[in-house]
Each structure stands twice: as structure tokens, then as C-alpha cells.
Amino acid sequence: MSALLEVNHLTKHYPLREGVFGRASGRVHAVDDVSFTIGESETLGLVGESGCGKSTIGKAILRLIDVTSGSVEWRGRRIDTLGEADVRPVRRELQAVFQDPYSSLNPRMRAADIVAEPIRNFESAGKGEIAERVAALFAKVGLRPDQMVKFPYEFSGGQRQRLGIARALAPRPRLIVCDEPVSALDVSVQAQVINLLKDLQEELGLSYLFVAHDLAVVEHISHRVVVMYLGKVVELAERSSLFAQPQHPYTEALLSAVPVPDPAAPRNRIILKGDVPSPTHPPAGCRFHTRCPYAIERCREEEPKMKELRPGHFAACHLRG
């Protein structure tokens, strides 16, 4: 599988400023040394607790923020250092579906204009062609033609997310960053949107970076999964391998919390003690050692490296390999 997107040692730190003159007093380690690839027609799930850096990675890929170090390559070309004029053609191929569909849609624009806007921005298409493409996109995402004249507030939450997906599809992208696209929706609507994304991927050959905290959703849609903790990648594997045999204690704890259909089924819940450390002062050694039930002295002193424990299955843990 050829890589469309390559993220290499991506790091993003935010300075902390204080005082009248805004002097830097520290920094927030949002993302530290993250690497992965996304191939053609592949969905890479990106999971972890709130504040672990998932959305920051998505923003860096989309060039919504600059990176501190590392690189982002799109189809073999480094894009994190491109100027605005040079990055514009790349923006057409990299689109996003956001967590809150209502706040990501212009409340003063009608639905048809929201979907048509990316086409006008990136192409020199006539009014007739734009109208035809917008109508086709509405049908593709399951919206009716009569809804094209409505404003965002006139749609339900699930319909607004479908509208956001139609807008993302409008410039004919190759990769879509889905940042918690179903977390604000009812469970039944979540299933509809996830199935829609899978159908669109099969039909159009799309690739997804699927950011989420719901492992049940990630298992359903992803081909590979990256697990993050406090700005670091702790495990990366094929979906089946990760869910069947997790290799990192943090992944084990996450999977133990996934709800099961049978409430009477025996479960081995792993309850993590304490809180996630502050990203302004991440702990030395393994960042998970303050909550890990298996931590040893080496974990407190030496940062573990990512190791391939099985073909395609990587984990950063001193107790493995």
C-alpha cells in the first residue's frame, strides 16, 4: 500500500506566556515525536483521552497550525514548510469534517451555498455545473433536494453532519480528517454517519484520519489504529491485532472500558489511578508510568522506544519485547 500521507517525528509545543510583556515561562507539550503513515483508501484511527494531542495532529496535517519540528509529507512532498500560495493546491486534496457540525457551518448561508463554496474557491466552474454538483453531493450524503435552500439551524444534528460531509467532498479530496465526527450525535445517528463514511470510502477511494475516543466506533471503521497518551504514540497496529492482543498497558485499560452487549458477561476492568499529568511538565521516562499498574524503576527513568513486537504491531513499553 503506497503512502499518501507521511507524518515524521511531528512535534508541537505551545509557549506559556505571563506578565505584561508576555515572556515565555514554559511550554505545553501538545504533541511529541509522532510518526505514522496513511495509505490509499485507508482509515487510520487516532484514539486517546481528551488532551492527548489528537486534534492538534489533525490541525497540523491540514496546515491550520505550524509545527515546532518534524515534517508532514503529502504524496511525497513536504507541505509543513510551504507558503500560503504553494499550499493552496494541497488544501483541495485535504479536507476536514469537524466535531460540532453546527459551529463549523456558516449560520447565514443556505445549505447549497455552504456546499458550493469550496467548488468556487478551488475551481472555475459555471453556475450550472456548480448547481449540478451540489445537487449530486446532497443525494450522495442522503439529503433531499428541497433541503438545499435551508439554513443550518433548520437541520437536525445528523443532517448537519451530513451537510458537513458534503462540503468536505465538494472539492474532490483524497484525504479527509474526521475530528470526532460522531461524538456529538445520538447513537443511532452515529451508526448512520459511520456507515455513510464507509460507503463513500468504497465508492470514491477516500482515505481518512479518524480522530475519536470511542473505541467501538474506531473498531468499526478503522484499518489501523494509533493510540496516544499525553502527546506520545504508545501503540500502533492493525485493527484486528490491536483489539485482540493489545501490547501497551494503556491500550489494555482503554479496551477494558469498552461497553459490551451482555451486561452479565465477565469483565476484567482495569481502573487507572490518578489523573493524567500536566502537558506543561510531562513526567520523565515513560509518560504513562505514573498511572501504570506494571511500572518498574526503568519506566520512571528511561523513555521507551517504539518496537515492532509482531509484523505491523508496534508499542512503546519496556515490559514488551
C-alpha positions as CSV (number, residue, x, y, z in Angstrom):
1,M,0.0,0.0,0.0
2,S,1.5,3.3,-1.1
3,A,1.5,6.1,1.5
4,L,-0.5,9.2,0.7
5,L,0.4,11.0,3.9
6,E,3.6,10.6,6.0
7,V,3.9,12.2,9.4
8,N,7.5,12.1,10.6
9,H,8.6,13.0,14.2
10,L,5.9,15.6,14.4
11,T,6.2,17.9,17.5
12,K,4.1,20.8,18.5
13,H,4.7,22.9,21.6
14,Y,2.7,25.9,22.7
15,P,4.6,28.6,24.7
16,L,3.1,29.7,28.0
17,R,3.4,33.4,28.5
18,E,2.9,35.6,31.5
19,G,3.3,39.2,32.7
20,V,2.8,42.5,30.9
21,F,5.4,41.7,28.3
22,G,4.3,38.1,27.6
23,R,7.5,36.5,28.5
24,A,7.7,32.8,27.9
25,S,7.5,30.9,31.2
26,G,7.2,27.4,29.9
27,R,5.6,25.3,27.1
28,V,2.7,22.9,26.6
29,H,3.9,19.6,25.1
30,A,0.8,19.0,22.9
31,V,2.5,16.5,20.6
32,D,5.9,15.0,20.9
33,D,7.7,12.9,18.2
34,V,4.7,11.4,16.5
35,S,5.1,9.4,13.3
36,F,2.7,7.4,11.1
37,T,1.5,7.0,7.5
38,I,-1.9,6.8,5.8
39,G,-2.2,4.8,2.6
40,E,-4.6,4.9,-0.3
41,S,-8.2,4.2,0.7
42,E,-7.1,3.6,4.3
43,T,-8.7,4.7,7.5
44,L,-6.3,5.3,10.3
45,G,-7.9,5.6,13.7
46,L,-6.4,8.0,16.2
47,V,-7.5,7.4,19.8
48,G,-6.7,8.6,23.3
49,E,-8.0,10.6,26.2
50,S,-9.0,14.3,25.8
51,G,-5.9,16.5,25.7
52,C,-3.6,13.8,24.4
53,G,-2.9,15.7,21.1
54,K,-5.2,14.1,18.6
55,S,-6.8,17.2,17.3
56,T,-3.5,19.0,17.3
57,I,-2.2,16.4,14.8
58,G,-5.2,16.9,12.6
59,K,-4.7,20.7,12.6
60,A,-1.0,20.3,11.7
61,I,-1.8,18.0,8.8
62,L,-4.4,20.5,7.5
63,R,-1.9,23.3,7.9
64,L,-4.2,25.1,10.3
65,I,-1.2,25.4,12.7
66,D,2.6,25.4,12.2
67,V,4.6,22.6,13.7
68,T,7.5,23.0,16.1
69,S,9.6,20.3,14.5
70,G,9.2,17.2,12.3
71,S,7.5,17.1,8.9
72,V,4.3,16.3,7.1
73,E,4.6,14.9,3.6
74,W,1.7,14.7,1.2
75,R,2.2,12.3,-1.8
76,G,6.0,12.6,-1.3
77,R,6.1,16.3,-1.0
78,R,6.8,18.1,2.3
79,I,3.9,20.5,3.0
80,D,4.5,21.8,6.5
81,T,7.0,24.4,5.3
82,L,5.1,25.6,2.2
83,G,4.0,29.2,1.9
84,E,0.3,30.0,1.5
85,A,0.4,30.3,-2.3
86,D,2.1,26.9,-2.6
87,V,-0.1,25.1,-0.1
88,R,-3.3,26.2,-1.7
89,P,-3.4,23.3,-4.3
90,V,-2.8,20.8,-1.4
91,R,-5.7,22.2,0.6
92,R,-8.1,21.0,-2.1
93,E,-7.0,17.4,-1.5
94,L,-7.0,17.6,2.3
95,Q,-10.4,18.4,3.8
96,A,-12.0,18.1,7.2
97,V,-15.2,17.0,9.0
98,F,-15.4,18.7,12.4
99,Q,-16.8,17.5,15.7
100,D,-19.6,20.1,16.1
101,P,-21.4,20.4,12.7
102,Y,-23.4,23.5,13.9
103,S,-20.4,25.7,14.8
104,S,-18.5,24.6,11.7
105,L,-21.3,25.8,9.3
106,N,-21.9,29.4,8.5
107,P,-25.4,30.2,10.0
108,R,-26.0,33.0,7.5
109,M,-25.5,30.8,4.4
110,R,-28.0,28.4,2.9
111,A,-27.0,24.8,2.6
112,A,-26.5,24.8,-1.1
113,D,-24.1,27.8,-0.8
114,I,-22.2,26.1,2.0
115,V,-21.5,23.1,-0.2
116,A,-20.8,25.2,-3.3
117,E,-18.3,27.5,-1.6
118,P,-15.3,25.0,-1.8
119,I,-16.0,24.5,-5.5
120,R,-16.0,28.2,-6.2
121,N,-12.8,28.6,-4.1
122,F,-10.8,25.9,-6.0
123,E,-12.3,25.7,-9.5
124,S,-13.5,27.9,-12.3
125,A,-16.9,26.3,-12.8
126,G,-20.0,27.8,-14.1
127,K,-23.2,28.3,-12.1
128,G,-25.0,25.4,-13.9
129,E,-22.1,23.0,-13.3
130,I,-21.9,24.0,-9.6
131,A,-25.6,23.6,-9.1
132,E,-25.5,20.1,-10.6
133,R,-22.5,19.0,-8.5
134,V,-24.2,20.4,-5.3
135,A,-27.4,18.5,-6.0
136,A,-25.4,15.3,-6.6
137,L,-23.5,15.8,-3.4
138,F,-26.8,16.3,-1.4
139,A,-28.0,13.0,-2.9
140,K,-24.8,11.2,-2.2
141,V,-24.9,12.1,1.6
142,G,-28.6,11.3,2.0
143,L,-30.1,14.8,1.9
144,R,-33.1,15.9,-0.1
145,P,-33.1,18.5,-2.9
146,D,-35.6,20.6,-1.1
147,Q,-33.2,21.0,1.8
148,M,-30.7,22.9,-0.3
149,V,-32.5,26.2,0.4
150,K,-32.5,25.7,4.2
151,F,-30.2,27.3,6.8
152,P,-28.1,25.2,9.2
153,Y,-30.4,25.7,12.1
154,E,-33.2,24.0,10.2
155,F,-31.4,20.7,10.1
156,S,-31.1,18.1,12.8
157,G,-27.7,17.2,14.2
158,G,-27.2,14.2,12.0
159,Q,-28.4,16.1,8.9
160,R,-25.9,19.0,9.7
161,Q,-23.1,16.4,9.9
162,R,-24.2,15.1,6.5
163,L,-24.0,18.6,5.2
164,G,-20.5,19.0,6.6
165,I,-19.5,15.8,4.9
166,A,-21.0,17.1,1.6
167,R,-18.9,20.3,2.0
168,A,-15.8,18.2,2.6
169,L,-16.5,16.2,-0.5
170,A,-17.1,19.2,-2.8
171,P,-13.5,19.9,-3.9
172,R,-13.0,16.2,-4.6
173,P,-10.4,15.5,-1.8
174,R,-8.2,12.4,-1.4
175,L,-7.9,12.5,2.4
176,I,-10.4,13.8,5.0
177,V,-9.5,14.5,8.6
178,C,-12.5,13.4,10.7
179,D,-12.2,15.1,14.1
180,E,-14.6,13.4,16.4
181,P,-17.3,13.5,13.7
182,V,-19.9,11.4,15.6
183,S,-19.3,12.2,19.3
184,A,-22.0,14.9,19.4
185,L,-24.6,12.7,17.8
186,D,-27.1,10.1,19.1
187,V,-26.0,6.5,19.0
188,S,-28.4,5.6,16.2
189,V,-27.4,8.6,14.1
190,Q,-23.7,7.8,14.8
191,A,-24.2,4.4,13.1
192,Q,-25.7,6.1,10.0
193,V,-22.9,8.6,9.7
194,I,-20.2,5.9,10.1
195,N,-21.8,3.7,7.5
196,L,-22.1,6.7,5.2
197,L,-18.3,7.4,5.6
198,K,-17.5,3.8,4.8
199,D,-19.8,3.8,1.7
200,L,-18.2,7.0,0.5
201,Q,-14.7,5.5,1.0
202,E,-15.6,2.4,-1.0
203,E,-17.2,4.5,-3.8
204,L,-14.6,7.3,-4.0
205,G,-11.4,5.7,-2.8
206,L,-11.1,8.2,0.1
207,S,-8.6,8.0,2.9
208,Y,-9.5,9.1,6.5
209,L,-7.7,10.1,9.6
210,F,-10.4,9.3,12.1
211,V,-9.9,11.1,15.4
212,A,-12.0,9.6,18.2
213,H,-12.2,8.5,21.8
214,D,-14.9,5.8,21.3
215,L,-13.1,2.6,20.6
216,A,-16.2,0.8,19.5
217,V,-16.6,3.3,16.6
218,V,-12.9,3.1,15.8
219,E,-13.0,-0.7,15.6
220,H,-15.9,-0.5,13.2
221,I,-14.3,2.0,10.7
222,S,-10.5,1.8,11.0
223,H,-8.0,-0.4,9.2
224,R,-5.1,0.6,11.6
225,V,-5.2,2.3,14.9
226,V,-2.8,4.7,16.6
227,V,-3.1,5.0,20.4
228,M,-1.8,8.2,22.0
229,Y,-1.2,9.2,25.6
230,L,-0.1,12.7,26.7
231,G,1.3,13.7,23.3
232,K,3.1,10.5,22.5
233,V,2.2,7.4,20.4
234,V,2.2,4.3,22.7
235,E,0.9,1.7,20.2
236,L,0.2,1.4,16.5
237,A,-1.2,-1.8,14.9
238,E,-3.7,-3.3,12.5
239,R,-7.2,-3.1,14.0
240,S,-7.7,-6.8,14.5
241,S,-4.3,-7.2,16.1
242,L,-4.7,-4.3,18.5
243,F,-8.2,-5.3,19.7
244,A,-7.3,-9.0,20.0
245,Q,-3.9,-8.6,21.7
246,P,-3.1,-5.0,22.9
247,Q,0.6,-4.7,23.9
248,H,0.6,-1.5,25.9
249,P,-0.9,-1.2,29.4
250,Y,-2.7,2.0,28.4
251,T,-4.3,0.3,25.4
252,E,-5.4,-2.6,27.7
253,A,-7.0,-0.2,30.1
254,L,-8.9,1.6,27.2
255,L,-10.2,-1.7,25.8
256,S,-11.3,-2.9,29.2
257,A,-13.6,0.1,29.4
258,V,-15.4,-0.5,26.1
259,P,-19.1,-1.4,26.8
260,V,-20.2,-5.0,25.9
261,P,-23.7,-6.1,24.7
262,D,-24.1,-8.5,27.5
263,P,-24.1,-6.8,30.9
264,A,-23.7,-10.2,32.7
265,A,-20.6,-11.1,30.7
266,P,-17.5,-11.4,32.9
267,R,-15.1,-8.5,32.5
268,N,-11.7,-7.6,33.7
269,R,-11.9,-3.8,34.1
270,I,-8.6,-2.0,34.6
271,I,-9.2,1.1,36.7
272,L,-6.3,3.6,36.3
273,K,-5.4,5.5,39.4
274,G,-4.6,9.2,39.5
275,D,-5.0,11.9,36.8
276,V,-3.3,12.5,33.5
277,P,-0.1,14.5,34.2
278,S,0.1,18.1,33.1
279,P,1.4,18.5,29.5
280,T,3.4,21.5,30.7
281,H,5.5,19.2,32.9
282,P,5.3,15.7,31.4
283,P,6.9,13.1,33.6
284,A,10.4,11.7,32.8
285,G,10.8,8.2,31.4
286,C,7.5,6.7,30.2
287,R,4.8,9.3,30.4
288,F,2.3,6.6,31.5
289,H,4.4,5.3,34.4
290,T,2.5,7.5,37.0
291,R,-0.7,5.5,36.3
292,C,0.6,2.2,35.0
293,P,-0.1,-0.8,37.3
294,Y,3.0,-2.6,36.0
295,A,5.6,0.2,36.1
296,I,9.1,-0.6,37.2
297,E,12.1,1.6,38.0
298,R,13.3,1.7,34.4
299,C,9.9,3.1,33.3
300,R,10.5,6.1,35.6
301,E,13.9,6.9,34.2
302,E,14.1,5.9,30.6
303,E,11.7,6.7,27.8
304,P,10.7,3.6,25.9
305,K,11.1,3.4,22.1
306,M,8.6,2.1,19.6
307,K,9.4,-1.5,18.9
308,E,7.8,-3.9,16.3
309,L,6.6,-6.7,18.5
310,R,4.8,-8.6,15.7
311,P,4.6,-7.8,12.0
312,G,2.9,-4.4,11.8
313,H,2.3,-4.1,15.5
314,F,4.4,-1.5,17.4
315,A,4.4,-0.5,21.0
316,A,6.5,1.7,23.3
317,C,6.8,-0.3,26.5
318,H,9.8,-1.6,28.4
319,L,7.9,-4.7,29.5
320,R,7.3,-5.8,25.9
321,G,9.9,-7.2,23.5
